[in-house]
Amino acid sequence: MRSIVLSAFVALSMIADAILSPHATADDLDTCIEGPPDQAIPACTRVVQGRATSMKDRVVAHYSRALAYRKKEENVRAIQDYDQAIKLDPKYANAYAGRCYARAIIDQLEGALADCQESLRLLPGADYTLDSFGFVYLKMNRLDDAIREYDAALKANPKIAASLFGRGTAKIRKGDSAAGNADIVAAITVNPGIAERMARYGIKMAQ
């Protein structure tokens, strides 16, 4: 009798778990990676919390949810997901690069610098990490360092609007208005909304 009751209890517990636990569908990972933020975030959450989710997919889901939060400019929440992705995969260079940029936006500059350094150590020469590095140095007002990193980013990819805008800002702060304004114009040509975006991140149009 006792074994029957125990078996019934186990069965009920399994049913309750199935009802209460998030259930990731086959499409959730695709939506998590490729969907717009308001669809990606809940899809990523289902993948992260799914009982059958592999470690690899869990890492990807944390990273993708961080990107979705970044798009919504919820940088603290993005950092929390980058933290989890890095905890699960300490060699995930892109997660360090993403956390670098998110930390820089909210002025956690020393932590951001360390993240960019680690990302470049793991994946040397990545243009997006060099752009993030330049952004961190610009917010630190280390202008020569910012220009150096932006130069490297733009050598790898000449169309990074944030790097053009950041380098232009750094040049103007150093007194080279002609070269700086040329970079700003080039940045706006690539992305007409770049000045507004950078202003939200604490980098206003240099005068």
C-alpha positions as CSV (number, residue, x, y, z in Angstrom):
1,M,0.0,0.0,0.0
2,R,2.8,2.3,1.0
3,S,4.6,1.7,-2.4
4,I,1.3,2.5,-4.3
5,V,0.9,5.8,-2.4
6,L,4.5,6.7,-3.1
7,S,4.2,5.9,-6.8
8,A,1.0,8.0,-7.0
9,F,2.8,10.8,-5.3
10,V,5.8,10.6,-7.7
11,A,3.4,10.6,-10.7
12,L,1.5,13.6,-9.4
13,S,4.8,15.4,-8.8
14,M,5.9,14.7,-12.4
15,I,2.5,16.0,-13.7
16,A,2.9,19.2,-11.6
17,D,6.4,19.7,-12.8
18,A,5.2,19.4,-16.4
19,I,2.5,21.9,-15.8
20,L,4.5,24.4,-13.8
21,S,7.9,24.2,-15.7
22,P,8.4,26.3,-18.8
23,H,8.2,24.2,-22.0
24,A,10.6,25.1,-24.8
25,T,9.3,24.3,-28.3
26,A,11.5,23.4,-31.2
27,D,11.0,26.9,-32.6
28,D,11.9,28.8,-29.4
29,L,15.7,28.8,-29.9
30,D,15.2,30.2,-33.4
31,T,12.9,32.9,-32.1
32,C,15.3,33.5,-29.2
33,I,18.2,34.1,-31.7
34,E,16.4,35.9,-34.5
35,G,13.2,37.3,-33.2
36,P,12.4,40.9,-32.2
37,P,13.2,41.6,-28.6
38,D,9.6,41.3,-27.2
39,Q,9.3,37.8,-28.8
40,A,13.0,36.8,-28.3
41,I,13.1,37.5,-24.5
42,P,10.3,35.0,-23.5
43,A,11.5,32.5,-26.0
44,C,15.0,32.7,-24.6
45,T,13.6,32.3,-21.1
46,R,11.8,29.1,-22.1
47,V,15.0,27.8,-23.6
48,V,17.1,28.7,-20.5
49,Q,14.6,27.2,-18.1
50,G,13.8,24.1,-20.2
51,R,14.8,20.8,-18.5
52,A,16.0,19.3,-21.7
53,T,18.1,22.3,-22.9
54,S,21.7,21.4,-23.7
55,M,24.5,23.4,-22.2
56,K,25.4,24.9,-25.6
57,D,21.8,26.0,-26.2
58,R,21.6,27.5,-22.7
59,V,24.7,29.6,-23.4
60,V,23.3,30.8,-26.7
61,A,20.0,31.6,-25.1
62,H,21.6,33.7,-22.4
63,Y,23.7,35.5,-24.9
64,S,20.7,36.1,-27.3
65,R,18.5,37.3,-24.4
66,A,21.3,39.8,-23.5
67,L,21.3,41.1,-27.1
68,A,17.5,41.5,-26.9
69,Y,17.8,43.4,-23.6
70,R,20.5,45.6,-25.2
71,K,18.2,46.5,-28.0
72,K,15.6,47.6,-25.4
73,E,18.4,49.5,-23.7
74,E,17.9,47.4,-20.5
75,N,21.7,47.1,-20.0
76,V,21.6,45.9,-16.4
77,R,19.5,42.9,-17.4
78,A,21.7,42.4,-20.4
79,I,24.8,42.3,-18.1
80,Q,23.1,39.6,-16.0
81,D,22.6,37.4,-19.0
82,Y,26.2,38.0,-20.2
83,D,27.3,37.0,-16.7
84,Q,25.4,33.7,-17.0
85,A,26.7,33.0,-20.5
86,I,30.3,33.6,-19.3
87,K,29.8,31.5,-16.2
88,L,28.6,28.6,-18.4
89,D,31.3,29.2,-21.1
90,P,34.3,31.2,-19.8
91,K,35.8,31.3,-23.3
92,Y,32.9,32.9,-25.0
93,A,34.6,36.0,-26.5
94,N,31.4,37.6,-27.8
95,A,29.8,37.6,-24.4
96,Y,32.8,39.5,-23.0
97,A,32.5,41.9,-25.8
98,G,28.8,42.5,-25.3
99,R,29.3,42.9,-21.5
100,C,32.1,45.3,-22.2
101,Y,29.8,47.6,-24.2
102,A,26.8,47.3,-21.8
103,R,29.0,48.1,-18.8
104,A,30.5,51.1,-20.6
105,I,27.0,52.5,-21.3
106,I,26.2,52.5,-17.6
107,D,29.7,53.7,-16.7
108,Q,31.2,50.6,-15.2
109,L,34.3,51.5,-17.0
110,E,37.0,49.5,-15.3
111,G,34.9,46.3,-15.6
112,A,34.2,47.1,-19.2
113,L,37.9,47.6,-20.0
114,A,38.7,44.2,-18.5
115,D,35.9,42.5,-20.5
116,C,37.2,44.0,-23.8
117,Q,40.7,42.9,-23.0
118,E,39.6,39.4,-22.3
119,S,37.4,39.3,-25.5
120,L,40.3,40.4,-27.6
121,R,42.6,37.9,-26.0
122,L,40.2,35.1,-26.9
123,L,39.3,36.5,-30.3
124,P,42.0,38.9,-31.5
125,G,41.1,41.5,-34.1
126,A,37.3,41.4,-33.8
127,D,36.0,44.7,-35.2
128,Y,33.1,44.9,-32.8
129,T,35.3,44.4,-29.8
130,L,37.8,47.1,-31.0
131,D,34.8,49.4,-31.4
132,S,33.7,48.6,-27.8
133,F,37.3,49.2,-26.6
134,G,37.3,52.6,-28.3
135,F,34.0,53.5,-26.7
136,V,35.3,52.6,-23.2
137,Y,38.4,54.7,-23.7
138,L,36.3,57.6,-25.0
139,K,34.1,57.5,-21.9
140,M,37.3,57.5,-19.9
141,N,38.5,60.6,-21.9
142,R,41.6,58.6,-22.9
143,L,41.5,60.2,-26.3
144,D,44.6,58.8,-27.9
145,D,43.7,55.3,-26.8
146,A,40.2,55.7,-28.1
147,I,41.4,56.9,-31.5
148,R,43.9,54.0,-31.7
149,E,41.2,51.4,-31.1
150,Y,38.7,53.1,-33.4
151,D,41.4,53.2,-36.1
152,A,41.8,49.4,-35.7
153,A,38.1,48.8,-35.8
154,L,37.6,50.9,-38.9
155,K,40.6,49.3,-40.6
156,A,38.8,46.0,-40.2
157,N,35.4,47.4,-41.1
158,P,35.2,51.0,-42.5
159,K,31.4,51.3,-42.1
160,I,31.1,51.0,-38.3
161,A,29.1,54.2,-37.6
162,A,29.7,54.2,-33.9
163,S,33.5,54.0,-34.5
164,L,33.4,56.8,-37.0
165,F,31.3,58.9,-34.6
166,G,33.5,58.1,-31.6
167,R,36.7,58.7,-33.4
168,G,35.4,62.0,-34.7
169,T,34.4,63.1,-31.2
170,A,37.8,62.2,-29.8
171,K,39.5,64.1,-32.6
172,I,37.4,67.2,-31.9
173,R,38.1,67.0,-28.2
174,K,41.8,66.9,-29.1
175,G,41.4,70.1,-31.2
176,D,41.3,68.5,-34.7
177,S,37.9,69.8,-35.7
178,A,38.3,69.3,-39.5
179,A,39.2,65.6,-39.3
180,G,36.7,65.1,-36.4
181,N,33.8,66.6,-38.3
182,A,34.7,64.6,-41.4
183,D,34.3,61.4,-39.3
184,I,31.0,62.6,-37.8
185,V,29.6,63.3,-41.3
186,A,30.7,59.9,-42.4
187,A,29.1,58.3,-39.4
188,I,25.8,60.0,-40.0
189,T,25.9,59.0,-43.7
190,V,26.2,55.3,-42.6
191,N,23.6,55.6,-39.9
192,P,21.5,58.8,-39.7
193,G,20.5,58.0,-36.1
194,I,24.0,57.5,-34.7
195,A,24.2,60.9,-33.0
196,E,21.0,60.3,-31.1
197,R,22.1,56.8,-30.1
198,M,25.5,57.9,-28.9
199,A,23.9,60.8,-26.9
200,R,21.8,58.3,-25.0
201,Y,25.1,56.4,-24.2
202,G,26.7,59.6,-22.9
203,I,28.6,60.7,-26.0
204,K,27.1,64.0,-27.2
205,M,27.8,65.7,-30.5
206,A,31.0,67.6,-30.1
207,Q,30.9,71.3,-30.8
